[in-house]
Amino acid sequence: MDIRLSRPCVDDPTRYIAECHFKKRVLIEKLCELLRSAGAKGLKCSVKLGVARFELEERSVMIYSSGRVDIRKIRNTDEARVVMGQLTEMIKEALSDISS
């Protein structure tokens, strides 16, 4: 799993934006359905744009149909790995068999 801390967060320069990737495409319609049923906080989904945004434990998460994931307010790559593990478990049914 590739994880890169791209830049400091605007609202908290001690935290970073982590850019990650599932290595699989994401079925956005299924993802939005899963997140809605899980009661994801602040959920915004756009099937047309291929993106879902929500809050997870005070972090802003954006998941794209390409499999890219942006996580805001991350301290380091280890924390990003833990969050990616949580996300993978949450949305595994929305991950396509097609690699991206």
mmCIF file of the C-alpha atoms, coordinates in Angstrom:
data_MODEL
# 
_entry.id   MODEL 
# 
loop_
_atom_site.group_PDB 
_atom_site.id 
_atom_site.type_symbol 
_atom_site.label_atom_id 
_atom_site.label_alt_id 
_atom_site.label_comp_id 
_atom_site.label_asym_id 
_atom_site.label_entity_id 
_atom_site.label_seq_id 
_atom_site.pdbx_PDB_ins_code 
_atom_site.Cartn_x 
_atom_site.Cartn_y 
_atom_site.Cartn_z 
_atom_site.occupancy 
_atom_site.B_iso_or_equiv 
_atom_site.pdbx_formal_charge 
_atom_site.auth_seq_id 
_atom_site.auth_comp_id 
_atom_site.auth_asym_id 
_atom_site.auth_atom_id 
_atom_site.pdbx_PDB_model_num 
ATOM 1   C CA . MET A 1 1   ? 0.000   0.000  0.000   1.00 0.00 ? 1   MET A CA 1 
ATOM 2   C CA . ASP A 1 2   ? 1.453   3.324  -1.067  1.00 0.00 ? 2   ASP A CA 1 
ATOM 3   C CA . ILE A 1 3   ? 1.053   6.105  1.485   1.00 0.00 ? 3   ILE A CA 1 
ATOM 4   C CA . ARG A 1 4   ? 2.436   9.581  1.013   1.00 0.00 ? 4   ARG A CA 1 
ATOM 5   C CA . LEU A 1 5   ? 2.103   12.558 3.324   1.00 0.00 ? 5   LEU A CA 1 
ATOM 6   C CA . SER A 1 6   ? 1.562   15.201 0.681   1.00 0.00 ? 6   SER A CA 1 
ATOM 7   C CA . ARG A 1 7   ? 1.269   18.471 2.576   1.00 0.00 ? 7   ARG A CA 1 
ATOM 8   C CA . PRO A 1 8   ? 0.280   19.990 5.934   1.00 0.00 ? 8   PRO A CA 1 
ATOM 9   C CA . CYS A 1 9   ? -3.421  20.556 6.606   1.00 0.00 ? 9   CYS A CA 1 
ATOM 10  C CA . VAL A 1 10  ? -4.491  24.190 6.304   1.00 0.00 ? 10  VAL A CA 1 
ATOM 11  C CA . ASP A 1 11  ? -6.498  24.154 9.548   1.00 0.00 ? 11  ASP A CA 1 
ATOM 12  C CA . ASP A 1 12  ? -3.803  22.310 11.557  1.00 0.00 ? 12  ASP A CA 1 
ATOM 13  C CA . PRO A 1 13  ? -0.204  22.535 10.255  1.00 0.00 ? 13  PRO A CA 1 
ATOM 14  C CA . THR A 1 14  ? 0.892   19.808 12.715  1.00 0.00 ? 14  THR A CA 1 
ATOM 15  C CA . ARG A 1 15  ? -1.243  17.292 10.776  1.00 0.00 ? 15  ARG A CA 1 
ATOM 16  C CA . TYR A 1 16  ? -0.952  16.122 7.174   1.00 0.00 ? 16  TYR A CA 1 
ATOM 17  C CA . ILE A 1 17  ? -2.973  15.000 4.193   1.00 0.00 ? 17  ILE A CA 1 
ATOM 18  C CA . ALA A 1 18  ? -2.174  11.365 3.452   1.00 0.00 ? 18  ALA A CA 1 
ATOM 19  C CA . GLU A 1 19  ? -2.571  10.205 -0.149  1.00 0.00 ? 19  GLU A CA 1 
ATOM 20  C CA . CYS A 1 20  ? -3.184  6.466  -0.304  1.00 0.00 ? 20  CYS A CA 1 
ATOM 21  C CA . HIS A 1 21  ? -4.440  3.915  -2.815  1.00 0.00 ? 21  HIS A CA 1 
ATOM 22  C CA . PHE A 1 22  ? -6.479  0.695  -2.549  1.00 0.00 ? 22  PHE A CA 1 
ATOM 23  C CA . LYS A 1 23  ? -4.853  -0.707 -5.744  1.00 0.00 ? 23  LYS A CA 1 
ATOM 24  C CA . LYS A 1 24  ? -8.411  -1.573 -6.869  1.00 0.00 ? 24  LYS A CA 1 
ATOM 25  C CA . ARG A 1 25  ? -11.184 0.468  -8.391  1.00 0.00 ? 25  ARG A CA 1 
ATOM 26  C CA . VAL A 1 26  ? -14.059 1.431  -6.102  1.00 0.00 ? 26  VAL A CA 1 
ATOM 27  C CA . LEU A 1 27  ? -17.686 0.906  -7.056  1.00 0.00 ? 27  LEU A CA 1 
ATOM 28  C CA . ILE A 1 28  ? -18.972 4.326  -5.955  1.00 0.00 ? 28  ILE A CA 1 
ATOM 29  C CA . GLU A 1 29  ? -22.679 3.430  -5.935  1.00 0.00 ? 29  GLU A CA 1 
ATOM 30  C CA . LYS A 1 30  ? -21.967 0.462  -3.660  1.00 0.00 ? 30  LYS A CA 1 
ATOM 31  C CA . LEU A 1 31  ? -19.587 2.540  -1.532  1.00 0.00 ? 31  LEU A CA 1 
ATOM 32  C CA . CYS A 1 32  ? -22.212 5.244  -0.967  1.00 0.00 ? 32  CYS A CA 1 
ATOM 33  C CA . GLU A 1 33  ? -24.777 2.595  -0.060  1.00 0.00 ? 33  GLU A CA 1 
ATOM 34  C CA . LEU A 1 34  ? -22.392 0.999  2.474   1.00 0.00 ? 34  LEU A CA 1 
ATOM 35  C CA . LEU A 1 35  ? -21.437 4.340  4.017   1.00 0.00 ? 35  LEU A CA 1 
ATOM 36  C CA . ARG A 1 36  ? -25.079 5.441  4.278   1.00 0.00 ? 36  ARG A CA 1 
ATOM 37  C CA . SER A 1 37  ? -26.072 2.213  6.018   1.00 0.00 ? 37  SER A CA 1 
ATOM 38  C CA . ALA A 1 38  ? -23.093 2.578  8.396   1.00 0.00 ? 38  ALA A CA 1 
ATOM 39  C CA . GLY A 1 39  ? -24.227 6.118  9.262   1.00 0.00 ? 39  GLY A CA 1 
ATOM 40  C CA . ALA A 1 40  ? -21.010 7.776  8.052   1.00 0.00 ? 40  ALA A CA 1 
ATOM 41  C CA . LYS A 1 41  ? -20.797 11.271 9.538   1.00 0.00 ? 41  LYS A CA 1 
ATOM 42  C CA . GLY A 1 42  ? -21.062 14.187 7.059   1.00 0.00 ? 42  GLY A CA 1 
ATOM 43  C CA . LEU A 1 43  ? -21.405 11.848 4.069   1.00 0.00 ? 43  LEU A CA 1 
ATOM 44  C CA . LYS A 1 44  ? -21.458 13.433 0.630   1.00 0.00 ? 44  LYS A CA 1 
ATOM 45  C CA . CYS A 1 45  ? -21.469 11.137 -2.407  1.00 0.00 ? 45  CYS A CA 1 
ATOM 46  C CA . SER A 1 46  ? -21.366 11.891 -6.106  1.00 0.00 ? 46  SER A CA 1 
ATOM 47  C CA . VAL A 1 47  ? -21.637 8.893  -8.403  1.00 0.00 ? 47  VAL A CA 1 
ATOM 48  C CA . LYS A 1 48  ? -21.298 11.249 -11.375 1.00 0.00 ? 48  LYS A CA 1 
ATOM 49  C CA . LEU A 1 49  ? -17.988 12.656 -10.073 1.00 0.00 ? 49  LEU A CA 1 
ATOM 50  C CA . GLY A 1 50  ? -16.881 9.284  -8.682  1.00 0.00 ? 50  GLY A CA 1 
ATOM 51  C CA . VAL A 1 51  ? -16.139 10.472 -5.154  1.00 0.00 ? 51  VAL A CA 1 
ATOM 52  C CA . ALA A 1 52  ? -17.382 10.053 -1.584  1.00 0.00 ? 52  ALA A CA 1 
ATOM 53  C CA . ARG A 1 53  ? -16.449 12.315 1.329   1.00 0.00 ? 53  ARG A CA 1 
ATOM 54  C CA . PHE A 1 54  ? -17.134 11.674 5.021   1.00 0.00 ? 54  PHE A CA 1 
ATOM 55  C CA . GLU A 1 55  ? -15.709 12.022 8.512   1.00 0.00 ? 55  GLU A CA 1 
ATOM 56  C CA . LEU A 1 56  ? -14.025 9.143  10.324  1.00 0.00 ? 56  LEU A CA 1 
ATOM 57  C CA . GLU A 1 57  ? -12.825 9.756  13.886  1.00 0.00 ? 57  GLU A CA 1 
ATOM 58  C CA . GLU A 1 58  ? -12.276 13.507 13.355  1.00 0.00 ? 58  GLU A CA 1 
ATOM 59  C CA . ARG A 1 59  ? -10.524 12.918 10.011  1.00 0.00 ? 59  ARG A CA 1 
ATOM 60  C CA . SER A 1 60  ? -11.901 13.935 6.645   1.00 0.00 ? 60  SER A CA 1 
ATOM 61  C CA . VAL A 1 61  ? -11.783 11.057 4.153   1.00 0.00 ? 61  VAL A CA 1 
ATOM 62  C CA . MET A 1 62  ? -12.261 11.247 0.384   1.00 0.00 ? 62  MET A CA 1 
ATOM 63  C CA . ILE A 1 63  ? -12.496 8.022  -1.628  1.00 0.00 ? 63  ILE A CA 1 
ATOM 64  C CA . TYR A 1 64  ? -12.378 8.166  -5.432  1.00 0.00 ? 64  TYR A CA 1 
ATOM 65  C CA . SER A 1 65  ? -13.601 5.566  -7.924  1.00 0.00 ? 65  SER A CA 1 
ATOM 66  C CA . SER A 1 66  ? -9.983  5.157  -9.100  1.00 0.00 ? 66  SER A CA 1 
ATOM 67  C CA . GLY A 1 67  ? -9.113  3.712  -5.688  1.00 0.00 ? 67  GLY A CA 1 
ATOM 68  C CA . ARG A 1 68  ? -7.293  6.828  -4.489  1.00 0.00 ? 68  ARG A CA 1 
ATOM 69  C CA . VAL A 1 69  ? -7.948  7.862  -0.891  1.00 0.00 ? 69  VAL A CA 1 
ATOM 70  C CA . ASP A 1 70  ? -7.134  11.220 0.726   1.00 0.00 ? 70  ASP A CA 1 
ATOM 71  C CA . ILE A 1 71  ? -7.172  11.342 4.522   1.00 0.00 ? 71  ILE A CA 1 
ATOM 72  C CA . ARG A 1 72  ? -6.851  14.701 6.252   1.00 0.00 ? 72  ARG A CA 1 
ATOM 73  C CA . LYS A 1 73  ? -5.553  15.369 9.780   1.00 0.00 ? 73  LYS A CA 1 
ATOM 74  C CA . ILE A 1 74  ? -3.100  12.459 9.855   1.00 0.00 ? 74  ILE A CA 1 
ATOM 75  C CA . ARG A 1 75  ? -0.042  12.591 12.139  1.00 0.00 ? 75  ARG A CA 1 
ATOM 76  C CA . ASN A 1 76  ? 2.207   10.138 10.254  1.00 0.00 ? 76  ASN A CA 1 
ATOM 77  C CA . THR A 1 77  ? 2.278   7.220  7.809   1.00 0.00 ? 77  THR A CA 1 
ATOM 78  C CA . ASP A 1 78  ? 1.733   4.654  10.594  1.00 0.00 ? 78  ASP A CA 1 
ATOM 79  C CA . GLU A 1 79  ? -1.534  6.341  11.553  1.00 0.00 ? 79  GLU A CA 1 
ATOM 80  C CA . ALA A 1 80  ? -2.520  6.466  7.865   1.00 0.00 ? 80  ALA A CA 1 
ATOM 81  C CA . ARG A 1 81  ? -1.922  2.684  7.589   1.00 0.00 ? 81  ARG A CA 1 
ATOM 82  C CA . VAL A 1 82  ? -4.236  2.056  10.557  1.00 0.00 ? 82  VAL A CA 1 
ATOM 83  C CA . VAL A 1 83  ? -6.965  4.246  9.042   1.00 0.00 ? 83  VAL A CA 1 
ATOM 84  C CA . MET A 1 84  ? -6.565  2.536  5.648   1.00 0.00 ? 84  MET A CA 1 
ATOM 85  C CA . GLY A 1 85  ? -7.021  -0.806 7.408   1.00 0.00 ? 85  GLY A CA 1 
ATOM 86  C CA . GLN A 1 86  ? -10.253 0.477  8.989   1.00 0.00 ? 86  GLN A CA 1 
ATOM 87  C CA . LEU A 1 87  ? -11.453 1.801  5.630   1.00 0.00 ? 87  LEU A CA 1 
ATOM 88  C CA . THR A 1 88  ? -10.641 -1.442 3.818   1.00 0.00 ? 88  THR A CA 1 
ATOM 89  C CA . GLU A 1 89  ? -12.674 -3.396 6.346   1.00 0.00 ? 89  GLU A CA 1 
ATOM 90  C CA . MET A 1 90  ? -15.573 -0.916 6.133   1.00 0.00 ? 90  MET A CA 1 
ATOM 91  C CA . ILE A 1 91  ? -15.841 -0.844 2.341   1.00 0.00 ? 91  ILE A CA 1 
ATOM 92  C CA . LYS A 1 92  ? -14.436 -4.183 1.156   1.00 0.00 ? 92  LYS A CA 1 
ATOM 93  C CA . GLU A 1 93  ? -17.738 -5.003 -0.585  1.00 0.00 ? 93  GLU A CA 1 
ATOM 94  C CA . ALA A 1 94  ? -17.325 -1.881 -2.752  1.00 0.00 ? 94  ALA A CA 1 
ATOM 95  C CA . LEU A 1 95  ? -13.822 -2.790 -3.966  1.00 0.00 ? 95  LEU A CA 1 
ATOM 96  C CA . SER A 1 96  ? -13.789 -4.046 -7.525  1.00 0.00 ? 96  SER A CA 1 
ATOM 97  C CA . ASP A 1 97  ? -11.825 -7.051 -8.725  1.00 0.00 ? 97  ASP A CA 1 
ATOM 98  C CA . ILE A 1 98  ? -10.359 -4.732 -11.353 1.00 0.00 ? 98  ILE A CA 1 
ATOM 99  C CA . SER A 1 99  ? -6.966  -3.256 -10.474 1.00 0.00 ? 99  SER A CA 1 
ATOM 100 C CA . SER A 1 100 ? -6.484  0.438  -10.960 1.00 0.00 ? 100 SER A CA 1 
# 
